[in-house]
Amino acid sequence: MSTNTDVSLSSYDEDQGSKLIRKAKEAPFVPVGMAGFAAIVAYGLYKLKNRGNTKMSIHLIHMRVAAQGFVVGAMTLGMGYSIFLVLVDS
């Protein structure tokens, strides 16, 4: 039975900030999607007071669809960007 004592634990040594920066460099549209999602949620909460005669459930459905649409759009742009990079490198 062999034991490997030289196991690298470098991935466990990085803190949250450096991990987020590394992940953002690997997939640049993920932070864009997260920021857009947060912005739409903040806008929805702001408009919650001034929704007029719109029912609460309808307002929440509209905000959910807008936030999900932004995230899907960011993912689509990210995939297009990745495909572009692959085609340029070839």
Residue, then its C-alpha position, 0 to 999 in steps of 0.5 A: m500500500s503506497t501513501n502519498t504524503d506530498v498532497s498539495l492543498s493549495s486550493y484550500d489555502e486561498d481565501q474567499g477574495s482570491k478565489l472570487i478573483r480567480k473564478a472571475k478571470e476564468a469566466p468573466f461573465v459570471p460576475v456580470g450576471m451576478a451583478g445584474f441579478a442583484a441590480i434587478v432585485a434592488y430595482g424590484l424592491y425599490k419599485l415595490k412601493n410604487r407598483g400602483n394597482t399591480k398585484m404583488s404576485i404579478h410584480l414578483i413574477h415580472m421581477r423574477v423573469a427579468a432577473q433570470g433573463f439577465v442571468v441567462g443573457a450573461m451566460t449566453l454572452g459568456m458562452g459566445y465569448s468562450i467559443f470566440l476565444v477557442l476559434v481565435d486560438s485555433 
